[in-house]
């Protein structure tokens, strides 16, 4: 009985972690598609859109270069 409960808890944990990752796609005006690991935000100091790439590096792009941002 304990093995069944342990297995159920492990499965629930895996599904809860999978739901936490919300990748976003940034479509640029020149046709590129950039995958962001988190939701892009506007940097108050620079006015640029800031996002983290798949490797965890912070990047910025000008809002005039962005056509659309969609959640994956």
C-alpha positions as CSV (number, residue, x, y, z in Angstrom):
1,X,0.0,0.0,0.0
2,X,2.8,2.4,0.8
3,X,4.5,1.8,-2.6
4,X,1.2,2.8,-4.4
5,X,1.0,6.1,-2.4
6,X,4.7,6.9,-3.1
7,X,4.2,6.3,-6.8
8,X,1.1,8.5,-6.8
9,X,3.0,11.3,-5.1
10,X,5.9,11.1,-7.5
11,X,3.5,11.3,-10.5
12,X,1.7,14.3,-9.0
13,X,5.1,16.0,-8.4
14,X,6.2,15.5,-12.0
15,X,3.0,16.9,-13.4
16,X,3.1,19.9,-11.1
17,X,6.7,20.7,-12.2
18,X,5.8,20.3,-15.9
19,X,3.1,22.9,-15.4
20,X,5.5,25.6,-14.1
21,X,7.4,26.1,-17.3
22,X,5.7,28.6,-19.5
23,X,7.8,29.2,-22.6
24,X,6.9,32.2,-24.8
25,X,7.5,32.8,-28.5
26,X,8.6,36.2,-29.6
27,X,7.9,36.9,-33.3
28,X,10.0,39.7,-34.7
29,X,9.2,42.0,-37.6
30,X,11.9,40.4,-39.7
31,X,10.4,36.9,-39.4
32,X,12.5,35.4,-36.7
33,X,11.0,33.4,-33.9
34,X,12.7,33.6,-30.5
35,X,11.9,31.1,-27.7
36,X,11.9,32.7,-24.3
37,X,12.2,30.5,-21.2
38,X,9.9,32.9,-19.2
39,X,7.4,35.7,-19.8
40,X,9.2,38.7,-21.4
41,X,9.1,41.9,-19.4
42,X,9.7,45.5,-20.2
43,X,12.8,46.9,-18.5
44,X,11.8,50.2,-16.9
45,X,15.2,51.8,-17.3
46,X,15.9,51.0,-21.0
47,X,12.4,50.5,-22.4
48,X,13.6,47.2,-24.0
49,X,11.8,43.9,-23.8
50,X,13.9,41.6,-21.6
51,X,13.7,37.8,-21.6
52,X,15.7,34.7,-20.7
53,X,16.7,32.3,-23.5
54,X,16.7,28.5,-23.2
55,X,20.2,28.6,-21.7
56,X,19.2,31.1,-18.9
57,X,21.0,34.1,-20.4
58,X,19.2,37.4,-20.2
59,X,18.6,39.1,-23.6
60,X,16.9,42.3,-24.7
61,X,15.1,43.3,-27.8
62,X,13.6,46.6,-28.9
63,X,9.8,46.8,-28.8
64,X,9.8,48.2,-32.3
65,X,11.4,44.9,-33.5
66,X,8.6,42.7,-31.9
67,X,5.5,41.9,-33.9
68,X,3.9,39.5,-31.4
69,X,4.5,37.5,-28.2
70,X,2.6,34.3,-27.6
71,X,2.6,31.8,-24.7
72,X,3.5,28.4,-25.9
